[in-house]
Amino acid sequence: MLAMLKRNFFIITIFIVTLSLAFITFLTFIGKSFIELNDNNLQNLLIFNFVLLIFFFILIFIDIRNSIKNNINVRGSVANRKYIISFALFTLIPSLLIAIFSLFIFSFALEKYFDQKITMAVNNSYEIAKNYLDEKRNKIESEIILIAFDLNKYSRLMNSNPKKFQSILNTQRVIRDIDQLHLIDGKGNLIQSASNSFYKRIEDRAIKMVLNDERPLKIINTFENKSAAVIKLTNYENIYLYVVKFIDKNISQYLIKSEEAVNFYYTVENQGLGIRISFVLIYISLVTLLLFLSITIAIRFSSRFFISINNLITASVSIGKGNLDTKVPEVKADKEMELLNKNFNLMIDKLKNQQKKLLTSERHEAWENVARKLAHEIKNPLTPIQLTIDNLKSKYLENIDESKKNKYQENLKTIQKQIKQIENLVNEFSDFARMPKPLIKKNNLYEVISGNINLLNKIDPNIKIKLINHLSKNSYVNFDYEQFNRLFFNLIKNSIESIHEKSQKGYKIDKNIDIEIRGRRDYIIINLLDSGIGFKNKKTKDLIKPYFTTKEKGTGLGLSIVDKIISDHNGSINFINQKNGAKIQIIIPNK
């Protein structure tokens, strides 16, 4: 998640800036922003919006140009461009249709919003609330006149019967629905009260204003939501009546909200054109932002998608030309594409292995035909030659002088020796040509290898042949017993001859041959390591070619036979040159 945010930090920043600027523009038009609505600020906001729109179009142009430039000569680029264009059109066309419809609805709604009936209803609601509050405030003026009239009638009771006078004050407060009723002197000091609430001292200037006036003075305090009035009592000496009526806070709040609503209503009405322009700019900005985001996302998504497609196309063309060493690069993409690339590479590997097996099979078949023909052509004259030598030996040996008899016998022995070598070569040819298809069944691999070790140990007891078996001695593997017996005989015998060759060249070495058997889930690995002369300056591919040999008396068929046996068992063999010898690794299926 964090990596995605870092990659798309620029896009996210542009998105936030655009939304913020559009929102501020709208709030400014309706007078709710921290920016004052005037011609200068309005002009600056419009300029910012247009600059942002131009900036978006530049970004879109750059993204499209870079995409086309990078993919102009790439396979799949046409489909890539079509994908991007389709993605952009699917975003732009619905947005334009919605924009036209929204502008129509918005204009219609504004016209209905400023209908004459609605304007009259807004004004009337405010006037009703205002008149109601004024009535509440003005009522105290009439109430204080009535209270003063009644108190003037009972002025004598104030001193003669204070309790009754207090009762009259309390009755007047309840009847007139007054919250506070106080009698004060000319300096504002409290004389008597019919209220349990706290008396807040009246201002001196209020008393002075009613000193020589029989009319009451109305005092309105909107902050404390109260209306008060003061009047001079004519039948009392230097005594004033001061009453207080608290207004319900909810009524005041309702009036304030009504006033704000009316002001907002007329502000919107006066800025109707500006609001429409603001709405158009905001919508264009958002549509352009969405278009930019959609094209950017389409370019990035299609680039990831079509890079994989292009790699597959390139690999397919290369395979079509016969190059099976091609690999599809493993790039980060969707899981499905990664799986497709992986399976495609596995398919190439299988094709390569099948081709290798086919070529090997064809090569073996060709050499089998050659070996069969050579064996036939060479073997035919060997018998007459051998018979002729026997006749020469029995018929002419007695007639030769003693001085020449030894020389004569040596020549005959040399001929017989060469015939024997030719016979061995013919037998090798025949064996190679007549090699049957493997009869694969369950056999004990350990038994086959250990049997050959015991047999070949007698050639040179000084060579230590060690078998390291990581499988059970009773483990059975599918292979042809006779062919594997021949295979390990050839390999161990070659290792012994390689150690002898190295020793004859004067190297002091530890004469060791290590054979290791390891089991895996689906295959068996057999490693043969020797301290012989190794494969230096020899290509491993040449080692398995028929008739290729580096030995004086070698036929060049031993490793070819080994390779054919392994190939017939769907396995593989690798010849690895090491610092102090050679390593042969055989891998066969374990099924």
C-alpha positions in Angstrom: 0.0 0.0 0.0 2.8 2.4 1.0 4.7 1.6 -2.2 1.6 2.3 -4.3 1.2 5.7 -2.6 4.8 6.6 -3.2 4.5 5.7 -6.9 1.3 7.7 -7.3 2.2 10.6 -5.0 2.1 13.2 -7.8 -1.3 12.0 -9.0 -2.7 12.0 -5.5 -1.4 15.5 -4.8 -2.9 16.9 -8.1 -6.2 15.2 -7.2 -6.4 16.8 -3.7 -5.3 20.2 -5.0 -8.0 20.1 -7.7 -10.8 19.2 -5.4 -9.7 21.7 -2.8 -9.6 24.6 -5.4 -13.0 23.6 -6.9 -14.5 23.5 -3.4 -13.0 26.9 -2.4 -14.3 28.4 -5.7 -17.8 27.2 -5.0 -17.8 28.4 -1.4 -16.5 31.8 -2.5 -19.3 32.3 -4.9 -21.9 31.7 -2.2 -20.1 33.8 0.4 -19.1 31.0 2.7 -15.3 30.9 2.0 -12.5 32.6 3.9 -11.9 34.5 0.6 -13.9 37.6 0.2 -16.2 37.7 -2.8 -15.0 40.5 -5.0 -14.0 41.0 -8.6 -10.2 40.7 -7.9 -10.5 37.4 -5.9 -13.0 36.0 -8.4 -10.7 36.8 -11.2 -7.7 35.1 -9.4 -9.8 31.9 -8.7 -10.9 31.7 -12.3 -7.3 32.1 -13.5 -6.2 29.3 -11.1 -8.9 27.0 -12.4 -8.0 27.6 -16.0 -4.3 27.2 -15.3 -5.1 23.9 -13.6 -7.1 22.8 -16.6 -4.3 23.7 -19.0 -1.9 21.8 -16.8 -4.1 18.7 -16.9 -4.3 18.8 -20.7 -0.5 19.1 -20.9 0.0 16.1 -18.6 -2.5 14.1 -20.7 -0.7 15.1 -23.9 2.8 14.2 -22.4 1.5 10.8 -21.1 0.0 9.9 -24.5 3.0 11.1 -26.4 5.5 9.1 -24.2 3.3 6.0 -24.5 3.2 6.3 -28.3 6.9 7.1 -28.5 8.0 4.2 -26.3 5.8 1.7 -28.2 6.0 2.9 -31.7 8.1 0.0 -33.0 6.9 -2.6 -30.4 4.7 -5.5 -31.2 1.3 -5.0 -29.6 1.6 -1.2 -29.5 -1.5 -0.7 -31.8 -3.6 -2.7 -29.4 -2.0 -0.8 -26.5 -3.1 2.6 -28.1 -6.6 1.2 -28.8 -6.9 0.1 -25.2 -5.8 3.6 -23.9 -8.1 5.4 -26.4 -11.1 3.2 -25.4 -10.4 3.7 -21.7 -10.3 7.5 -22.2 -13.5 7.5 -24.4 -15.4 5.4 -21.8 -14.5 8.0 -19.2 -15.0 11.1 -21.4 -18.3 10.4 -23.2 -20.4 9.5 -20.2 -18.9 12.5 -18.3 -19.9 14.9 -21.1 -23.4 13.5 -21.3 -23.8 13.8 -17.5 -22.3 17.3 -17.6 -24.9 18.5 -20.2 -27.7 16.9 -18.3 -26.5 18.2 -14.9 -26.1 21.8 -16.2 -29.6 21.7 -17.5 -31.0 20.4 -14.3 -28.9 22.8 -12.2 -30.1 25.8 -14.2 -33.7 24.7 -14.0 -33.3 24.1 -10.3 -31.9 27.6 -9.8 -34.7 29.2 -11.7 -37.3 27.4 -9.7 -35.3 28.2 -6.5 -35.7 31.9 -7.2 -39.4 31.8 -8.2 -41.5 34.7 -7.0 -43.6 32.6 -4.8 -40.6 31.2 -3.0 -39.1 34.7 -2.6 -42.4 35.9 -1.1 -42.5 32.8 1.2 -38.9 33.5 2.4 -39.7 37.2 3.1 -43.0 36.5 4.8 -41.4 33.8 7.1 -38.8 36.3 8.2 -41.3 39.1 8.7 -43.5 36.8 10.8 -40.6 35.8 13.0 -39.5 39.4 13.4 -43.0 40.7 14.2 -43.5 38.0 16.7 -40.3 38.9 18.5 -41.1 42.6 18.3 -44.5 41.9 19.8 -43.0 40.1 22.7 -40.6 43.0 23.3 -43.2 45.7 23.0 -45.7 44.1 25.3 -43.6 45.0 28.3 -44.2 48.7 27.6 -48.0 48.3 28.0 -47.6 46.0 30.9 -45.5 48.5 33.0 -48.1 51.3 32.4 -50.8 49.0 33.8 -48.7 47.9 36.8 -47.8 51.6 37.5 -51.4 52.6 37.4 -52.4 49.9 40.0 -49.4 50.6 42.3 -50.2 54.3 42.3 -53.6 53.5 43.8 -52.0 51.6 46.6 -49.2 54.0 47.5 -50.4 54.4 51.1 -50.0 50.7 51.8 -46.3 50.8 51.2 -45.7 52.2 54.6 -48.9 51.4 56.5 -49.1 47.7 55.5 -45.9 46.5 53.9 -47.0 42.8 53.8 -50.1 43.6 51.8 -48.2 45.9 49.6 -45.7 43.1 48.9 -48.5 40.7 48.1 -49.8 43.3 45.6 -46.4 43.4 44.0 -46.3 39.6 43.7 -49.8 39.5 42.3 -48.9 42.1 39.7 -45.8 40.1 38.6 -47.8 36.9 38.1 -50.8 38.5 36.5 -48.7 40.5 34.0 -46.4 37.6 33.3 -43.3 39.5 34.3 -40.1 37.8 35.3 -38.7 40.6 37.5 -40.5 43.5 39.3 -38.4 45.9 41.3 -38.9 49.3 43.1 -35.8 51.4 43.0 -34.8 55.0 44.0 -33.5 57.7 41.8 -29.9 56.4 42.2 -30.9 52.9 41.0 -30.8 51.3 44.5 -33.2 48.5 45.2 -36.0 49.4 47.6 -38.4 46.4 47.2 -38.7 43.5 44.8 -41.3 40.9 43.8 -38.7 38.6 42.3 -36.3 36.1 43.8 -33.8 36.4 41.0 -30.8 38.6 41.2 -31.3 42.3 40.6 -29.0 43.8 38.1 -28.5 47.5 38.6 -30.0 49.8 36.0 -27.9 52.4 34.3 -28.2 56.0 35.7 -28.9 57.5 32.4 -32.1 55.4 32.0 -33.4 56.9 35.3 -32.6 60.4 34.2 -34.5 59.9 30.9 -37.8 59.2 32.8 -37.2 61.7 35.7 -39.5 64.4 34.2 -41.4 62.1 31.8 -44.6 60.1 32.6 -44.0 57.7 29.7 -42.0 54.5 30.3 -38.6 53.9 28.9 -38.2 50.5 27.0 -34.8 48.8 27.3 -34.0 45.9 25.0 -30.9 43.7 25.5 -30.6 41.2 22.7 -27.4 39.7 24.0 -29.1 38.6 27.2 -32.4 37.9 25.5 -34.4 40.3 27.7 -36.7 43.3 27.5 -37.0 45.8 30.4 -38.8 49.0 31.1 -38.6 51.7 33.7 -41.2 54.4 34.7 -41.5 57.0 37.5 -44.4 56.3 40.0 -46.2 59.6 40.3 -47.8 58.9 43.8 -44.4 57.9 45.3 -41.6 60.1 46.3 -38.4 59.4 44.2 -39.5 55.8 43.5 -39.3 54.1 40.1 -40.8 50.9 38.8 -38.4 48.6 37.0 -39.7 45.4 35.3 -37.8 42.7 33.2 -39.2 40.1 30.8 -36.9 37.4 29.4 -37.4 36.3 25.8 -37.2 32.6 24.9 -33.7 31.9 23.6 -35.1 29.5 20.9 -37.2 32.4 19.4 -34.1 34.6 19.1 -32.1 31.8 17.5 -34.9 31.1 15.1 -35.0 34.8 14.1 -31.2 34.8 13.6 -31.3 31.7 11.5 -34.2 33.1 9.5 -32.2 36.3 8.9 -29.1 34.3 7.8 -31.3 32.2 5.5 -32.8 35.3 3.9 -29.3 36.8 3.4 -28.1 33.6 1.9 -31.1 33.4 -0.4 -30.5 36.9 -1.8 -26.7 36.3 -2.0 -27.3 33.2 -4.1 -29.9 35.1 -6.2 -27.5 38.0 -6.8 -24.6 35.6 -7.7 -26.7 33.2 -9.8 -24.5 33.7 -12.9 -21.4 33.3 -10.9 -22.7 30.0 -9.3 -23.4 28.6 -12.8 -19.9 29.5 -13.9 -18.5 28.0 -10.7 -20.5 24.8 -11.3 -19.2 24.6 -14.9 -15.6 25.1 -13.8 -15.8 22.7 -11.0 -17.4 20.0 -13.2 -14.9 20.6 -16.0 -12.1 20.4 -13.5 -13.4 17.1 -12.1 -14.1 15.7 -15.6 -10.6 16.7 -16.7 -9.1 15.2 -13.5 -11.0 11.9 -14.1 -9.9 11.9 -17.8 -6.3 12.5 -16.7 -6.5 9.8 -14.0 -8.2 7.3 -16.4 -5.6 7.9 -19.1 -2.8 7.7 -16.6 -4.2 4.5 -15.1 -4.9 3.1 -18.6 -1.3 3.8 -19.7 0.2 2.2 -16.7 -2.1 -0.7 -16.6 -1.8 -1.4 -20.4 2.0 -0.9 -20.2 2.2 -3.6 -17.6 -0.2 -5.8 -19.5 1.2 -5.3 -23.0 4.8 -5.6 -21.8 4.0 -9.2 -20.9 2.0 -9.7 -24.1 4.9 -8.2 -26.2 7.4 -10.5 -24.4 5.2 -13.5 -25.3 4.9 -12.3 -28.9 8.7 -11.8 -29.2 9.4 -15.2 -27.6 6.8 -16.9 -29.9 8.4 -15.4 -33.0 11.9 -16.5 -31.8 10.6 -20.0 -31.2 9.0 -20.0 -34.6 12.5 -19.4 -36.0 13.8 -22.4 -34.1 15.5 -20.7 -31.2 14.4 -22.7 -28.2 16.9 -20.9 -25.9 14.4 -18.0 -25.7 13.0 -17.1 -22.3 10.1 -14.8 -21.4 11.4 -12.2 -18.9 9.8 -12.6 -15.5 8.4 -9.1 -14.9 6.2 -7.9 -12.1 2.6 -8.1 -13.4 -0.8 -9.5 -12.4 -0.7 -13.0 -11.0 -2.4 -14.4 -14.0 0.2 -12.9 -16.4 3.1 -14.1 -14.1 1.6 -17.6 -14.2 1.2 -17.4 -18.0 4.9 -16.3 -18.4 6.0 -19.1 -16.0 3.9 -21.8 -17.9 5.2 -20.4 -21.3 8.8 -20.8 -20.1 8.0 -24.3 -18.8 6.5 -25.1 -22.3 9.7 -23.8 -24.0 11.8 -26.0 -21.7 9.7 -29.0 -22.5 10.0 -28.3 -26.2 13.7 -27.9 -25.9 14.0 -31.2 -24.0 11.8 -32.9 -26.6 13.9 -31.5 -29.4 17.1 -32.6 -27.7 15.7 -36.1 -27.2 14.5 -36.2 -30.8 17.9 -35.1 -32.1 19.6 -37.6 -29.8 17.3 -40.4 -30.9 17.9 -39.5 -34.6 21.6 -39.3 -34.1 21.7 -42.7 -32.3 19.5 -44.2 -35.0 21.9 -42.8 -37.7 25.0 -44.1 -35.9 23.3 -47.5 -35.3 22.8 -47.8 -39.1 26.5 -46.9 -39.7 27.6 -49.3 -37.0 25.5 -52.1 -38.3 26.9 -51.6 -41.8 30.5 -51.3 -40.6 30.2 -54.4 -38.5 28.8 -56.4 -41.4 31.4 -55.1 -43.9 34.3 -55.6 -41.6 33.3 -58.9 -40.0 32.9 -60.7 -43.4 36.6 -60.7 -44.4 37.9 -61.4 -40.9 37.2 -65.2 -40.9 39.1 -65.8 -44.3 42.0 -63.8 -43.0 42.2 -65.8 -39.8 42.0 -69.1 -41.8 44.8 -67.9 -44.1 47.0 -67.1 -41.2 46.4 -70.5 -39.7 47.3 -72.1 -43.1 50.5 -70.1 -43.4 51.5 -71.0 -39.9 51.0 -74.8 -40.4 52.2 -75.2 -44.0 55.2 -72.9 -44.3 56.6 -72.7 -40.7 58.6 -76.0 -41.0 60.1 -75.0 -44.4 61.5 -71.7 -43.1 65.1 -71.4 -41.9 65.6 -71.4 -38.2 67.2 -67.9 -38.4 64.0 -66.5 -40.0 61.4 -68.6 -38.1 61.2 -66.3 -35.1 60.7 -63.3 -37.3 58.0 -65.1 -39.3 56.1 -66.1 -36.1 56.3 -62.5 -34.7 54.7 -61.2 -37.9 51.9 -63.8 -37.7 51.3 -62.8 -34.1 51.1 -59.2 -35.0 48.5 -59.9 -37.7 46.5 -62.0 -35.3 46.7 -59.3 -32.6 45.4 -56.7 -35.0 42.6 -59.1 -36.2 41.6 -59.5 -32.5 41.4 -55.7 -32.1 39.3 -55.5 -35.2 37.0 -58.2 -33.8 36.6 -56.2 -30.6 35.8 -53.1 -32.6 33.2 -55.1 -34.6 31.7 -56.5 -31.4 31.4 -52.9 -30.1 29.7 -51.9 -33.4 27.4 -54.8 -33.2 26.5 -54.1 -29.5 25.8 -50.5 -30.3 23.7 -51.4 -33.4 21.8 -54.1 -31.7 21.0 -52.3 -28.5 17.4 -53.2 -27.7 14.7 -50.9 -26.3 15.0 -50.8 -22.5 12.8 -53.3 -20.5 12.0 -50.9 -17.6 10.8 -52.4 -14.4 11.5 -52.2 -10.6 15.1 -53.0 -9.8 17.6 -52.5 -7.0 19.9 -49.6 -8.0 22.2 -50.2 -5.1 22.7 -53.8 -6.0 23.6 -53.0 -9.6 26.2 -50.3 -8.7 27.8 -52.3 -5.8 28.0 -55.4 -8.1 30.1 -53.5 -10.7 32.2 -52.0 -7.9 33.1 -55.5 -6.6 33.8 -56.7 -10.2 36.1 -53.8 -11.2 37.8 -53.5 -7.8 40.0 -56.4 -9.0 41.5 -54.4 -11.8 43.5 -52.2 -9.4 43.0 -52.8 -5.7 44.9 -49.6 -4.9 41.9 -47.5 -6.2 39.4 -47.0 -3.5 35.9 -47.1 -4.8 33.3 -45.9 -2.3 29.5 -46.1 -2.6 27.5 -43.5 -0.6 23.9 -44.5 -0.6 21.3 -42.1 0.8 18.5 -44.4 -0.2 17.5 -47.6 1.5 19.4 -50.7 0.3 16.1 -52.2 -0.5 14.8 -49.2 -2.5 13.7 -50.1 -6.0 13.8 -47.8 -9.0 12.4 -48.3 -12.6 15.2 -49.1 -15.0 16.5 -51.8 -17.4 18.8 -54.0 -15.3 21.1 -55.2 -18.1 21.5 -51.7 -19.6 22.2 -50.0 -16.3 24.7 -52.8 -15.4 26.5 -52.1 -18.7 26.2 -48.3 -18.0 27.9 -48.4 -14.6 30.5 -50.9 -15.8 31.5 -48.5 -18.6 31.6 -45.4 -16.3 33.5 -47.0 -13.4 36.0 -48.6 -15.9 36.5 -45.2 -17.6 37.2 -43.6 -14.2 39.8 -46.3 -13.4 41.5 -45.8 -16.8 41.5 -42.0 -16.2 43.2 -42.4 -12.9 45.8 -44.7 -14.5 46.4 -42.2 -17.2 47.0 -39.4 -14.7 49.3 -41.6 -12.6 51.4 -42.5 -15.7 51.9 -38.8 -16.3 53.7 -38.5 -13.0 50.9 -36.9 -10.9 50.8 -37.8 -7.2 47.1 -38.3 -6.5 44.8 -40.1 -4.1 43.2 -42.8 -6.2 39.6 -42.5 -5.2 36.2 -43.0 -6.9 33.2 -41.9 -5.0 29.7 -42.8 -6.1 26.8 -41.1 -4.4 23.1 -41.9 -4.7 20.5 -39.3 -3.6 16.7 -39.4 -3.8 14.4 -36.5 -4.6 10.6 -36.4 -4.9 10.4 -37.1 -8.6 13.9 -38.2 -9.6 17.1 -39.9 -8.5 20.6 -38.2 -8.7 23.7 -40.4 -9.1 27.1 -38.5 -8.8 30.3 -40.3 -9.8 33.5 -38.4 -8.8 37.0 -39.6 -9.6 40.5 -38.1 -9.2 41.5 -38.9 -12.8 42.6 -36.6 -15.6 39.2 -35.0 -16.0 37.7 -33.5 -19.1 40.1 -30.6 -19.6 40.2 -29.1 -23.1 37.4 -31.4 -24.1 33.9 -30.3 -25.0 31.3 -32.3 -23.1 29.1 -32.5 -26.1 31.8 -34.2 -28.1 32.3 -36.9 -25.3 29.0 -38.5 -26.2 29.5 -38.5 -30.0 30.0 -42.0 -31.4 33.6 -42.8 -32.4 35.0 -39.8 -30.5 37.8 -41.0 -28.2 41.0 -39.7 -26.6 42.3 -43.2 -25.8 44.8 -45.0 -27.9 42.7 -48.2 -28.1 39.3 -46.7 -27.6 36.4 -47.2 -29.9 34.6 -44.0 -29.0 31.3 -45.9 -28.3 31.4 -46.4 -24.6 30.0 -43.0 -23.6 27.7 -42.9 -26.6 26.2 -46.1 -25.3 25.9 -44.6 -21.8 24.2 -41.5 -23.2 21.7 -43.6 -25.3 20.8 -45.7 -22.2 20.1 -42.6 -20.1 18.2 -41.0 -23.0 16.0 -44.1 -23.4 15.2 -43.8 -19.7 14.1 -40.2 -20.0 17.0 -39.0 -17.9 20.0 -36.7 -18.4 23.8 -37.0 -18.0 26.2 -34.1 -17.3 30.0 -34.2 -17.5 31.5 -31.7 -15.1 35.2 -30.8 -15.0 36.6 -30.3 -11.5 39.9 -29.1 -10.1 41.2 -32.6 -9.0 39.3 -34.8 -11.4 35.9 -35.2 -13.0 32.3 -35.5 -12.0 29.5 -37.3 -13.9 26.0 -36.6 -12.8 23.1 -38.8 -13.8 19.5 -37.9 -13.2 16.7 -40.4 -13.8 13.0 -40.2 -13.1 11.7 -41.7 -9.9 8.2 -42.8 -10.8 
